[in-house]
């Protein structure tokens, strides 16, 4: 009977250890999968700041989980660029959206410019907004250049 319990608990112990190893590896792989977006976006942000230095403090970069209608946003109030993971699933998309949002950071340098952006948003909407047109054009061209570098 002692032999039975010895084998039984030994097998349970091995299964527990294997389960812990499996869960650890699974967790690490999921983290690697998720972090590529942040690492790439952070690299693109540094690249943009080298090309277009700003007197403003470097913006914070936050990756947001969950569904959103947006790919990215820049908030002047807290100097933060938000990228929505689910809407940035390819490398090219992350680069494009980060560059687009970077230029909002670059152009909105004061509360009055932020208010102007909001006022123009009401007048023109997103698609015809003068700053959106500029940010989109810059993001399109600079995405190609970043990918070549």
C-alpha positions in Angstrom: 0.0 0.0 0.0 2.9 2.4 0.8 4.3 1.8 -2.7 0.9 2.8 -4.2 0.8 6.1 -2.3 4.4 6.8 -3.2 3.8 6.4 -6.9 0.4 8.2 -6.7 1.9 11.3 -5.0 5.0 11.2 -7.1 2.9 11.2 -10.3 0.7 14.0 -8.9 3.8 16.0 -8.0 5.2 15.6 -11.5 1.9 16.6 -13.1 1.7 19.7 -10.8 5.2 20.7 -11.8 4.5 20.2 -15.5 1.3 22.2 -15.2 3.1 25.1 -13.6 5.8 25.0 -16.3 3.1 24.9 -19.0 1.3 27.9 -17.5 4.5 29.8 -17.1 5.5 29.2 -20.7 2.0 30.1 -21.9 2.1 33.3 -19.9 5.5 34.3 -21.3 4.5 33.6 -24.9 1.3 35.7 -24.4 3.4 38.6 -23.0 5.8 38.4 -25.9 2.9 38.5 -28.3 1.4 41.6 -26.7 4.6 43.5 -26.1 5.7 43.6 -29.7 3.2 46.3 -30.3 4.5 48.5 -27.4 8.1 47.9 -28.3 7.6 48.8 -32.0 5.5 51.8 -31.1 8.1 53.0 -28.6 10.8 52.6 -31.3 8.8 54.5 -33.8 8.2 57.3 -31.2 11.9 57.6 -30.6 12.5 57.7 -34.3 10.0 60.5 -34.8 11.5 62.5 -32.0 14.9 62.2 -33.6 13.6 63.5 -36.9 11.2 66.1 -35.4 12.6 67.3 -32.0 10.1 69.0 -29.8 10.5 71.4 -26.9 7.6 69.5 -25.3 8.3 66.6 -22.9 8.2 63.2 -24.7 4.6 61.9 -24.7 3.7 58.9 -22.7 2.7 55.8 -24.6 -0.1 53.6 -23.5 -1.4 50.4 -25.1 -5.1 49.9 -24.5 -6.8 46.5 -24.5 -10.3 45.9 -25.5 -12.5 47.1 -28.4 -12.4 50.7 -29.6 -13.6 52.7 -32.6 -10.2 54.3 -32.7 -6.8 53.0 -33.7 -5.1 55.7 -31.7 -5.6 59.0 -29.9 -3.4 61.8 -28.5 -4.6 63.6 -25.4 -3.0 67.0 -24.9 -4.1 67.2 -21.3 -2.0 64.4 -20.1 0.5 64.3 -23.0 -0.3 60.7 -23.8 -0.6 58.7 -27.0 -3.0 55.8 -26.7 -2.8 52.9 -29.2 -5.7 50.4 -29.2 -4.2 46.9 -29.5 -7.1 45.3 -31.3 -7.1 47.9 -34.1 -3.3 47.7 -34.6 -2.7 44.1 -35.4 0.0 44.5 -38.1 3.5 46.0 -37.9 2.7 48.5 -40.6 -0.5 49.6 -38.9 1.2 50.2 -35.5 3.9 52.3 -37.3 1.3 54.3 -39.3 -1.0 55.0 -36.3 1.9 56.0 -34.0 3.3 58.4 -36.5 -0.2 59.9 -37.1 -0.7 60.4 -33.4 2.9 61.7 -33.0 2.0 64.6 -35.3 -1.0 65.5 -33.2 1.5 65.7 -30.3 3.8 67.7 -32.4 1.2 70.2 -33.6 -0.9 70.7 -30.5 1.5 72.7 -28.3 -0.9 74.7 -26.2 -4.4 74.6 -24.8 -5.5 77.1 -27.4 -4.3 74.8 -30.2 -6.1 71.9 -28.6 -9.3 74.0 -28.4 -8.8 75.0 -32.1 -8.5 71.3 -33.0 -11.7 70.5 -31.1 -13.6 73.5 -32.7 -12.4 72.4 -36.2 -13.5 68.9 -35.5 -17.1 70.1 -34.9 -16.9 72.2 -38.1 -15.2 69.8 -40.5 -15.6 66.4 -38.9 -12.8 63.9 -38.8 -12.3 63.2 -42.6 -12.1 66.8 -43.6 -10.3 68.1 -40.5 -7.2 70.1 -41.6 -5.0 68.6 -38.9 -6.2 65.0 -39.6 -5.4 65.5 -43.3 -1.9 66.6 -42.5 -1.3 63.9 -39.9 -2.6 61.2 -42.3 -0.4 62.4 -45.2 2.7 62.5 -42.9 2.0 59.1 -41.5 1.5 57.6 -45.0 4.9 58.9 -46.2 6.9 58.4 -43.1 5.6 54.9 -42.6 7.3 54.0 -45.9 10.5 55.7 -44.8 10.5 54.0 -41.3 10.1 50.6 -43.0 13.0 51.2 -45.3 15.3 52.3 -42.4 
